[in-house]
Amino acid sequence: MPDDDNREQTGITSKLSPRSVAETVSRLVEMVGAKGLKVFAVIDQAAEARRVGQSLRETVLVVFGSPAAGTPVMVAAPLSALDLPLKVLVWDDAGQTTVTYYSPGFLAERHHLSADLASKLAGIDPLTDALVAP
């Protein structure tokens, strides 16, 4: 896993999952749907690497969000569309499934969001906490 100093500097949050990559991705997609959020894409980056004859550890990017919550953020800070919808990377780090994403505080600071707009991104922390709970 990336070292703690690097994560702090880049606003990256990583959590360990007790499940396989596939099980963690499946659970995340179910949880997102249960919260009424939209899954925009599930990108199996390892499968794409295999398609071009290359090897990559299990690596899946899940792109999701709420247009109702994200649109006001993008209206106020157009470049936030580079970071929205939210993305969670589920990947194998030497046999340990890791869940990684940009922290909502980092995104709020990066895009100079008001507290109200920042709160629209904050749900990713409790969602991923529940995702990696035993």
Phi and psi in radians as a Rosetta constraint file:
Dihedral C 1 N 2 CA 2 C 2 CIRCULARHARMONIC -0.993 0.35
Dihedral N 2 CA 2 C 2 N 3 CIRCULARHARMONIC 2.616 0.35
Dihedral C 2 N 3 CA 3 C 3 CIRCULARHARMONIC -1.210 0.35
Dihedral N 3 CA 3 C 3 N 4 CIRCULARHARMONIC 2.696 0.35
Dihedral C 3 N 4 CA 4 C 4 CIRCULARHARMONIC -1.012 0.35
Dihedral N 4 CA 4 C 4 N 5 CIRCULARHARMONIC -0.693 0.35
Dihedral C 4 N 5 CA 5 C 5 CIRCULARHARMONIC -1.061 0.35
Dihedral N 5 CA 5 C 5 N 6 CIRCULARHARMONIC -0.739 0.35
Dihedral C 5 N 6 CA 6 C 6 CIRCULARHARMONIC -1.139 0.35
Dihedral N 6 CA 6 C 6 N 7 CIRCULARHARMONIC -0.718 0.35
Dihedral C 6 N 7 CA 7 C 7 CIRCULARHARMONIC -1.096 0.35
Dihedral N 7 CA 7 C 7 N 8 CIRCULARHARMONIC -0.750 0.35
Dihedral C 7 N 8 CA 8 C 8 CIRCULARHARMONIC -1.079 0.35
Dihedral N 8 CA 8 C 8 N 9 CIRCULARHARMONIC -0.756 0.35
Dihedral C 8 N 9 CA 9 C 9 CIRCULARHARMONIC -1.174 0.35
Dihedral N 9 CA 9 C 9 N 10 CIRCULARHARMONIC -0.566 0.35
Dihedral C 9 N 10 CA 10 C 10 CIRCULARHARMONIC -1.737 0.35
Dihedral N 10 CA 10 C 10 N 11 CIRCULARHARMONIC -0.049 0.35
Dihedral C 10 N 11 CA 11 C 11 CIRCULARHARMONIC 1.289 0.35
Dihedral N 11 CA 11 C 11 N 12 CIRCULARHARMONIC 0.398 0.35
Dihedral C 11 N 12 CA 12 C 12 CIRCULARHARMONIC -1.595 0.35
Dihedral N 12 CA 12 C 12 N 13 CIRCULARHARMONIC 2.343 0.35
Dihedral C 12 N 13 CA 13 C 13 CIRCULARHARMONIC -1.949 0.35
Dihedral N 13 CA 13 C 13 N 14 CIRCULARHARMONIC 2.298 0.35
Dihedral C 13 N 14 CA 14 C 14 CIRCULARHARMONIC -2.222 0.35
Dihedral N 14 CA 14 C 14 N 15 CIRCULARHARMONIC 2.413 0.35
Dihedral C 14 N 15 CA 15 C 15 CIRCULARHARMONIC -2.325 0.35
Dihedral N 15 CA 15 C 15 N 16 CIRCULARHARMONIC 2.552 0.35
Dihedral C 15 N 16 CA 16 C 16 CIRCULARHARMONIC -1.581 0.35
Dihedral N 16 CA 16 C 16 N 17 CIRCULARHARMONIC 2.353 0.35
Dihedral C 16 N 17 CA 17 C 17 CIRCULARHARMONIC -1.810 0.35
Dihedral N 17 CA 17 C 17 N 18 CIRCULARHARMONIC 2.445 0.35
Dihedral C 17 N 18 CA 18 C 18 CIRCULARHARMONIC -1.401 0.35
Dihedral N 18 CA 18 C 18 N 19 CIRCULARHARMONIC -0.001 0.35
Dihedral C 18 N 19 CA 19 C 19 CIRCULARHARMONIC -1.912 0.35
Dihedral N 19 CA 19 C 19 N 20 CIRCULARHARMONIC 2.942 0.35
Dihedral C 19 N 20 CA 20 C 20 CIRCULARHARMONIC -1.173 0.35
Dihedral N 20 CA 20 C 20 N 21 CIRCULARHARMONIC 2.924 0.35
Dihedral C 20 N 21 CA 21 C 21 CIRCULARHARMONIC -1.016 0.35
Dihedral N 21 CA 21 C 21 N 22 CIRCULARHARMONIC -0.865 0.35
Dihedral C 21 N 22 CA 22 C 22 CIRCULARHARMONIC -1.065 0.35
Dihedral N 22 CA 22 C 22 N 23 CIRCULARHARMONIC -0.768 0.35
Dihedral C 22 N 23 CA 23 C 23 CIRCULARHARMONIC -1.140 0.35
Dihedral N 23 CA 23 C 23 N 24 CIRCULARHARMONIC -0.679 0.35
Dihedral C 23 N 24 CA 24 C 24 CIRCULARHARMONIC -1.160 0.35
Dihedral N 24 CA 24 C 24 N 25 CIRCULARHARMONIC -0.754 0.35
Dihedral C 24 N 25 CA 25 C 25 CIRCULARHARMONIC -1.100 0.35
Dihedral N 25 CA 25 C 25 N 26 CIRCULARHARMONIC -0.810 0.35
Dihedral C 25 N 26 CA 26 C 26 CIRCULARHARMONIC -1.029 0.35
Dihedral N 26 CA 26 C 26 N 27 CIRCULARHARMONIC -0.786 0.35
Dihedral C 26 N 27 CA 27 C 27 CIRCULARHARMONIC -1.121 0.35
Dihedral N 27 CA 27 C 27 N 28 CIRCULARHARMONIC -0.724 0.35
Dihedral C 27 N 28 CA 28 C 28 CIRCULARHARMONIC -1.076 0.35
Dihedral N 28 CA 28 C 28 N 29 CIRCULARHARMONIC -0.810 0.35
Dihedral C 28 N 29 CA 29 C 29 CIRCULARHARMONIC -1.060 0.35
Dihedral N 29 CA 29 C 29 N 30 CIRCULARHARMONIC -0.741 0.35
Dihedral C 29 N 30 CA 30 C 30 CIRCULARHARMONIC -1.103 0.35
Dihedral N 30 CA 30 C 30 N 31 CIRCULARHARMONIC -0.775 0.35
Dihedral C 30 N 31 CA 31 C 31 CIRCULARHARMONIC -1.137 0.35
Dihedral N 31 CA 31 C 31 N 32 CIRCULARHARMONIC -0.737 0.35
Dihedral C 31 N 32 CA 32 C 32 CIRCULARHARMONIC -1.065 0.35
Dihedral N 32 CA 32 C 32 N 33 CIRCULARHARMONIC -0.816 0.35
Dihedral C 32 N 33 CA 33 C 33 CIRCULARHARMONIC -1.092 0.35
Dihedral N 33 CA 33 C 33 N 34 CIRCULARHARMONIC -0.699 0.35
Dihedral C 33 N 34 CA 34 C 34 CIRCULARHARMONIC -1.124 0.35
Dihedral N 34 CA 34 C 34 N 35 CIRCULARHARMONIC -0.462 0.35
Dihedral C 34 N 35 CA 35 C 35 CIRCULARHARMONIC -1.512 0.35
Dihedral N 35 CA 35 C 35 N 36 CIRCULARHARMONIC 0.028 0.35
Dihedral C 35 N 36 CA 36 C 36 CIRCULARHARMONIC 1.393 0.35
Dihedral N 36 CA 36 C 36 N 37 CIRCULARHARMONIC 0.259 0.35
Dihedral C 36 N 37 CA 37 C 37 CIRCULARHARMONIC -1.562 0.35
Dihedral N 37 CA 37 C 37 N 38 CIRCULARHARMONIC 2.882 0.35
Dihedral C 37 N 38 CA 38 C 38 CIRCULARHARMONIC -1.829 0.35
Dihedral N 38 CA 38 C 38 N 39 CIRCULARHARMONIC 2.276 0.35
Dihedral C 38 N 39 CA 39 C 39 CIRCULARHARMONIC -1.563 0.35
Dihedral N 39 CA 39 C 39 N 40 CIRCULARHARMONIC 2.006 0.35
Dihedral C 39 N 40 CA 40 C 40 CIRCULARHARMONIC -1.484 0.35
Dihedral N 40 CA 40 C 40 N 41 CIRCULARHARMONIC -0.593 0.35
Dihedral C 40 N 41 CA 41 C 41 CIRCULARHARMONIC -2.858 0.35
Dihedral N 41 CA 41 C 41 N 42 CIRCULARHARMONIC 2.583 0.35
Dihedral C 41 N 42 CA 42 C 42 CIRCULARHARMONIC -2.191 0.35
Dihedral N 42 CA 42 C 42 N 43 CIRCULARHARMONIC 1.946 0.35
Dihedral C 42 N 43 CA 43 C 43 CIRCULARHARMONIC -1.916 0.35
Dihedral N 43 CA 43 C 43 N 44 CIRCULARHARMONIC 1.963 0.35
Dihedral C 43 N 44 CA 44 C 44 CIRCULARHARMONIC -1.507 0.35
Dihedral N 44 CA 44 C 44 N 45 CIRCULARHARMONIC 1.638 0.35
Dihedral C 44 N 45 CA 45 C 45 CIRCULARHARMONIC -1.211 0.35
Dihedral N 45 CA 45 C 45 N 46 CIRCULARHARMONIC -0.524 0.35
Dihedral C 45 N 46 CA 46 C 46 CIRCULARHARMONIC -1.172 0.35
Dihedral N 46 CA 46 C 46 N 47 CIRCULARHARMONIC -0.709 0.35
Dihedral C 46 N 47 CA 47 C 47 CIRCULARHARMONIC -1.113 0.35
Dihedral N 47 CA 47 C 47 N 48 CIRCULARHARMONIC -0.705 0.35
Dihedral C 47 N 48 CA 48 C 48 CIRCULARHARMONIC -1.133 0.35
Dihedral N 48 CA 48 C 48 N 49 CIRCULARHARMONIC -0.663 0.35
Dihedral C 48 N 49 CA 49 C 49 CIRCULARHARMONIC -1.096 0.35
Dihedral N 49 CA 49 C 49 N 50 CIRCULARHARMONIC -0.757 0.35
Dihedral C 49 N 50 CA 50 C 50 CIRCULARHARMONIC -1.051 0.35
Dihedral N 50 CA 50 C 50 N 51 CIRCULARHARMONIC -0.645 0.35
Dihedral C 50 N 51 CA 51 C 51 CIRCULARHARMONIC -1.065 0.35
Dihedral N 51 CA 51 C 51 N 52 CIRCULARHARMONIC -0.432 0.35
Dihedral C 51 N 52 CA 52 C 52 CIRCULARHARMONIC -1.896 0.35
Dihedral N 52 CA 52 C 52 N 53 CIRCULARHARMONIC 0.344 0.35
Dihedral C 52 N 53 CA 53 C 53 CIRCULARHARMONIC 1.326 0.35
Dihedral N 53 CA 53 C 53 N 54 CIRCULARHARMONIC 0.390 0.35
Dihedral C 53 N 54 CA 54 C 54 CIRCULARHARMONIC -2.053 0.35
Dihedral N 54 CA 54 C 54 N 55 CIRCULARHARMONIC 2.896 0.35
Dihedral C 54 N 55 CA 55 C 55 CIRCULARHARMONIC -2.007 0.35
Dihedral N 55 CA 55 C 55 N 56 CIRCULARHARMONIC 2.395 0.35
Dihedral C 55 N 56 CA 56 C 56 CIRCULARHARMONIC -2.560 0.35
Dihedral N 56 CA 56 C 56 N 57 CIRCULARHARMONIC 2.403 0.35
Dihedral C 56 N 57 CA 57 C 57 CIRCULARHARMONIC -0.935 0.35
Dihedral N 57 CA 57 C 57 N 58 CIRCULARHARMONIC 2.812 0.35
Dihedral C 57 N 58 CA 58 C 58 CIRCULARHARMONIC -0.961 0.35
Dihedral N 58 CA 58 C 58 N 59 CIRCULARHARMONIC 2.126 0.35
Dihedral C 58 N 59 CA 59 C 59 CIRCULARHARMONIC -2.584 0.35
Dihedral N 59 CA 59 C 59 N 60 CIRCULARHARMONIC 1.987 0.35
Dihedral C 59 N 60 CA 60 C 60 CIRCULARHARMONIC -2.245 0.35
Dihedral N 60 CA 60 C 60 N 61 CIRCULARHARMONIC 2.257 0.35
Dihedral C 60 N 61 CA 61 C 61 CIRCULARHARMONIC -1.833 0.35
Dihedral N 61 CA 61 C 61 N 62 CIRCULARHARMONIC 2.175 0.35
Dihedral C 61 N 62 CA 62 C 62 CIRCULARHARMONIC -1.898 0.35
Dihedral N 62 CA 62 C 62 N 63 CIRCULARHARMONIC 2.137 0.35
Dihedral C 62 N 63 CA 63 C 63 CIRCULARHARMONIC -1.916 0.35
Dihedral N 63 CA 63 C 63 N 64 CIRCULARHARMONIC 2.130 0.35
Dihedral C 63 N 64 CA 64 C 64 CIRCULARHARMONIC -2.661 0.35
Dihedral N 64 CA 64 C 64 N 65 CIRCULARHARMONIC 2.912 0.35
Dihedral C 64 N 65 CA 65 C 65 CIRCULARHARMONIC 2.951 0.35
Dihedral N 65 CA 65 C 65 N 66 CIRCULARHARMONIC -2.905 0.35
Dihedral C 65 N 66 CA 66 C 66 CIRCULARHARMONIC -2.242 0.35
Dihedral N 66 CA 66 C 66 N 67 CIRCULARHARMONIC 1.966 0.35
Dihedral C 66 N 67 CA 67 C 67 CIRCULARHARMONIC -0.980 0.35
Dihedral N 67 CA 67 C 67 N 68 CIRCULARHARMONIC -0.577 0.35
Dihedral C 67 N 68 CA 68 C 68 CIRCULARHARMONIC -1.142 0.35
Dihedral N 68 CA 68 C 68 N 69 CIRCULARHARMONIC -0.617 0.35
Dihedral C 68 N 69 CA 69 C 69 CIRCULARHARMONIC -1.512 0.35
Dihedral N 69 CA 69 C 69 N 70 CIRCULARHARMONIC -0.688 0.35
Dihedral C 69 N 70 CA 70 C 70 CIRCULARHARMONIC -1.316 0.35
Dihedral N 70 CA 70 C 70 N 71 CIRCULARHARMONIC -0.571 0.35
Dihedral C 70 N 71 CA 71 C 71 CIRCULARHARMONIC -1.037 0.35
Dihedral N 71 CA 71 C 71 N 72 CIRCULARHARMONIC -0.830 0.35
Dihedral C 71 N 72 CA 72 C 72 CIRCULARHARMONIC -1.058 0.35
Dihedral N 72 CA 72 C 72 N 73 CIRCULARHARMONIC -0.576 0.35
Dihedral C 72 N 73 CA 73 C 73 CIRCULARHARMONIC -1.117 0.35
Dihedral N 73 CA 73 C 73 N 74 CIRCULARHARMONIC -0.804 0.35
Dihedral C 73 N 74 CA 74 C 74 CIRCULARHARMONIC -1.227 0.35
Dihedral N 74 CA 74 C 74 N 75 CIRCULARHARMONIC -0.524 0.35
Dihedral C 74 N 75 CA 75 C 75 CIRCULARHARMONIC -1.124 0.35
Dihedral N 75 CA 75 C 75 N 76 CIRCULARHARMONIC -0.790 0.35
Dihedral C 75 N 76 CA 76 C 76 CIRCULARHARMONIC -1.277 0.35
Dihedral N 76 CA 76 C 76 N 77 CIRCULARHARMONIC -0.606 0.35
Dihedral C 76 N 77 CA 77 C 77 CIRCULARHARMONIC -2.389 0.35
Dihedral N 77 CA 77 C 77 N 78 CIRCULARHARMONIC 1.484 0.35
Dihedral C 77 N 78 CA 78 C 78 CIRCULARHARMONIC -0.912 0.35
Dihedral N 78 CA 78 C 78 N 79 CIRCULARHARMONIC -0.612 0.35
Dihedral C 78 N 79 CA 79 C 79 CIRCULARHARMONIC -1.274 0.35
Dihedral N 79 CA 79 C 79 N 80 CIRCULARHARMONIC -0.177 0.35
Dihedral C 79 N 80 CA 80 C 80 CIRCULARHARMONIC -1.117 0.35
Dihedral N 80 CA 80 C 80 N 81 CIRCULARHARMONIC -0.309 0.35
Dihedral C 80 N 81 CA 81 C 81 CIRCULARHARMONIC -1.107 0.35
Dihedral N 81 CA 81 C 81 N 82 CIRCULARHARMONIC -0.303 0.35
Dihedral C 81 N 82 CA 82 C 82 CIRCULARHARMONIC -1.207 0.35
Dihedral N 82 CA 82 C 82 N 83 CIRCULARHARMONIC -0.460 0.35
Dihedral C 82 N 83 CA 83 C 83 CIRCULARHARMONIC -1.875 0.35
Dihedral N 83 CA 83 C 83 N 84 CIRCULARHARMONIC -0.150 0.35
Dihedral C 83 N 84 CA 84 C 84 CIRCULARHARMONIC -1.998 0.35
Dihedral N 84 CA 84 C 84 N 85 CIRCULARHARMONIC 2.546 0.35
Dihedral C 84 N 85 CA 85 C 85 CIRCULARHARMONIC -1.067 0.35
Dihedral N 85 CA 85 C 85 N 86 CIRCULARHARMONIC 2.950 0.35
Dihedral C 85 N 86 CA 86 C 86 CIRCULARHARMONIC -1.164 0.35
Dihedral N 86 CA 86 C 86 N 87 CIRCULARHARMONIC 2.674 0.35
Dihedral C 86 N 87 CA 87 C 87 CIRCULARHARMONIC -2.315 0.35
Dihedral N 87 CA 87 C 87 N 88 CIRCULARHARMONIC 2.384 0.35
Dihedral C 87 N 88 CA 88 C 88 CIRCULARHARMONIC -2.176 0.35
Dihedral N 88 CA 88 C 88 N 89 CIRCULARHARMONIC 2.214 0.35
Dihedral C 88 N 89 CA 89 C 89 CIRCULARHARMONIC -1.710 0.35
Dihedral N 89 CA 89 C 89 N 90 CIRCULARHARMONIC 2.194 0.35
Dihedral C 89 N 90 CA 90 C 90 CIRCULARHARMONIC -1.987 0.35
Dihedral N 90 CA 90 C 90 N 91 CIRCULARHARMONIC 2.097 0.35
Dihedral C 90 N 91 CA 91 C 91 CIRCULARHARMONIC -2.557 0.35
Dihedral N 91 CA 91 C 91 N 92 CIRCULARHARMONIC 2.776 0.35
Dihedral C 91 N 92 CA 92 C 92 CIRCULARHARMONIC -1.628 0.35
Dihedral N 92 CA 92 C 92 N 93 CIRCULARHARMONIC 2.059 0.35
Dihedral C 92 N 93 CA 93 C 93 CIRCULARHARMONIC -1.961 0.35
Dihedral N 93 CA 93 C 93 N 94 CIRCULARHARMONIC 1.570 0.35
Dihedral C 93 N 94 CA 94 C 94 CIRCULARHARMONIC 0.966 0.35
Dihedral N 94 CA 94 C 94 N 95 CIRCULARHARMONIC 0.798 0.35
Dihedral C 94 N 95 CA 95 C 95 CIRCULARHARMONIC 1.610 0.35
Dihedral N 95 CA 95 C 95 N 96 CIRCULARHARMONIC -0.111 0.35
Dihedral C 95 N 96 CA 96 C 96 CIRCULARHARMONIC -1.935 0.35
Dihedral N 96 CA 96 C 96 N 97 CIRCULARHARMONIC 2.188 0.35
Dihedral C 96 N 97 CA 97 C 97 CIRCULARHARMONIC -1.299 0.35
Dihedral N 97 CA 97 C 97 N 98 CIRCULARHARMONIC 2.233 0.35
Dihedral C 97 N 98 CA 98 C 98 CIRCULARHARMONIC -2.121 0.35
Dihedral N 98 CA 98 C 98 N 99 CIRCULARHARMONIC 2.440 0.35
Dihedral C 98 N 99 CA 99 C 99 CIRCULARHARMONIC -1.964 0.35
Dihedral N 99 CA 99 C 99 N 100 CIRCULARHARMONIC 2.101 0.35
Dihedral C 99 N 100 CA 100 C 100 CIRCULARHARMONIC -2.306 0.35
Dihedral N 100 CA 100 C 100 N 101 CIRCULARHARMONIC 2.466 0.35
Dihedral C 100 N 101 CA 101 C 101 CIRCULARHARMONIC -2.806 0.35
Dihedral N 101 CA 101 C 101 N 102 CIRCULARHARMONIC 2.868 0.35
Dihedral C 101 N 102 CA 102 C 102 CIRCULARHARMONIC -1.297 0.35
Dihedral N 102 CA 102 C 102 N 103 CIRCULARHARMONIC 2.313 0.35
Dihedral C 102 N 103 CA 103 C 103 CIRCULARHARMONIC -1.159 0.35
Dihedral N 103 CA 103 C 103 N 104 CIRCULARHARMONIC 2.539 0.35
Dihedral C 103 N 104 CA 104 C 104 CIRCULARHARMONIC -1.081 0.35
Dihedral N 104 CA 104 C 104 N 105 CIRCULARHARMONIC -0.599 0.35
Dihedral C 104 N 105 CA 105 C 105 CIRCULARHARMONIC -1.110 0.35
Dihedral N 105 CA 105 C 105 N 106 CIRCULARHARMONIC -0.706 0.35
Dihedral C 105 N 106 CA 106 C 106 CIRCULARHARMONIC -1.092 0.35
Dihedral N 106 CA 106 C 106 N 107 CIRCULARHARMONIC -0.801 0.35
Dihedral C 106 N 107 CA 107 C 107 CIRCULARHARMONIC -1.112 0.35
Dihedral N 107 CA 107 C 107 N 108 CIRCULARHARMONIC -0.701 0.35
Dihedral C 107 N 108 CA 108 C 108 CIRCULARHARMONIC -1.104 0.35
Dihedral N 108 CA 108 C 108 N 109 CIRCULARHARMONIC -0.747 0.35
Dihedral C 108 N 109 CA 109 C 109 CIRCULARHARMONIC -1.180 0.35
Dihedral N 109 CA 109 C 109 N 110 CIRCULARHARMONIC -0.786 0.35
Dihedral C 109 N 110 CA 110 C 110 CIRCULARHARMONIC -1.008 0.35
Dihedral N 110 CA 110 C 110 N 111 CIRCULARHARMONIC -0.639 0.35
Dihedral C 110 N 111 CA 111 C 111 CIRCULARHARMONIC -1.862 0.35
Dihedral N 111 CA 111 C 111 N 112 CIRCULARHARMONIC 0.195 0.35
Dihedral C 111 N 112 CA 112 C 112 CIRCULARHARMONIC 0.932 0.35
Dihedral N 112 CA 112 C 112 N 113 CIRCULARHARMONIC 0.886 0.35
Dihedral C 112 N 113 CA 113 C 113 CIRCULARHARMONIC -1.488 0.35
Dihedral N 113 CA 113 C 113 N 114 CIRCULARHARMONIC 2.539 0.35
Dihedral C 113 N 114 CA 114 C 114 CIRCULARHARMONIC -1.166 0.35
Dihedral N 114 CA 114 C 114 N 115 CIRCULARHARMONIC 2.886 0.35
Dihedral C 114 N 115 CA 115 C 115 CIRCULARHARMONIC -1.034 0.35
Dihedral N 115 CA 115 C 115 N 116 CIRCULARHARMONIC -0.682 0.35
Dihedral C 115 N 116 CA 116 C 116 CIRCULARHARMONIC -1.096 0.35
Dihedral N 116 CA 116 C 116 N 117 CIRCULARHARMONIC -0.803 0.35
Dihedral C 116 N 117 CA 117 C 117 CIRCULARHARMONIC -1.213 0.35
Dihedral N 117 CA 117 C 117 N 118 CIRCULARHARMONIC -0.676 0.35
Dihedral C 117 N 118 CA 118 C 118 CIRCULARHARMONIC -1.065 0.35
Dihedral N 118 CA 118 C 118 N 119 CIRCULARHARMONIC -0.604 0.35
Dihedral C 118 N 119 CA 119 C 119 CIRCULARHARMONIC -1.112 0.35
Dihedral N 119 CA 119 C 119 N 120 CIRCULARHARMONIC -0.399 0.35
Dihedral C 119 N 120 CA 120 C 120 CIRCULARHARMONIC -1.228 0.35
Dihedral N 120 CA 120 C 120 N 121 CIRCULARHARMONIC -0.288 0.35
Dihedral C 120 N 121 CA 121 C 121 CIRCULARHARMONIC -1.780 0.35
Dihedral N 121 CA 121 C 121 N 122 CIRCULARHARMONIC -0.267 0.35
Dihedral C 121 N 122 CA 122 C 122 CIRCULARHARMONIC -1.176 0.35
Dihedral N 122 CA 122 C 122 N 123 CIRCULARHARMONIC -0.325 0.35
Dihedral C 122 N 123 CA 123 C 123 CIRCULARHARMONIC -1.135 0.35
Dihedral N 123 CA 123 C 123 N 124 CIRCULARHARMONIC -0.250 0.35
Dihedral C 123 N 124 CA 124 C 124 CIRCULARHARMONIC -1.175 0.35
Dihedral N 124 CA 124 C 124 N 125 CIRCULARHARMONIC -0.536 0.35
Dihedral C 124 N 125 CA 125 C 125 CIRCULARHARMONIC -1.158 0.35
Dihedral N 125 CA 125 C 125 N 126 CIRCULARHARMONIC -0.942 0.35
Dihedral C 125 N 126 CA 126 C 126 CIRCULARHARMONIC -1.144 0.35
Dihedral N 126 CA 126 C 126 N 127 CIRCULARHARMONIC -0.545 0.35
Dihedral C 126 N 127 CA 127 C 127 CIRCULARHARMONIC -1.095 0.35
Dihedral N 127 CA 127 C 127 N 128 CIRCULARHARMONIC -0.815 0.35
Dihedral C 127 N 128 CA 128 C 128 CIRCULARHARMONIC -1.285 0.35
Dihedral N 128 CA 128 C 128 N 129 CIRCULARHARMONIC -0.508 0.35
Dihedral C 128 N 129 CA 129 C 129 CIRCULARHARMONIC -1.038 0.35
Dihedral N 129 CA 129 C 129 N 130 CIRCULARHARMONIC -0.819 0.35
Dihedral C 129 N 130 CA 130 C 130 CIRCULARHARMONIC -1.154 0.35
Dihedral N 130 CA 130 C 130 N 131 CIRCULARHARMONIC -0.627 0.35
Dihedral C 130 N 131 CA 131 C 131 CIRCULARHARMONIC -1.048 0.35
Dihedral N 131 CA 131 C 131 N 132 CIRCULARHARMONIC -0.736 0.35
Dihedral C 131 N 132 CA 132 C 132 CIRCULARHARMONIC -1.650 0.35
Dihedral N 132 CA 132 C 132 N 133 CIRCULARHARMONIC 0.006 0.35
Dihedral C 132 N 133 CA 133 C 133 CIRCULARHARMONIC -1.151 0.35
Dihedral N 133 CA 133 C 133 N 134 CIRCULARHARMONIC 2.517 0.35
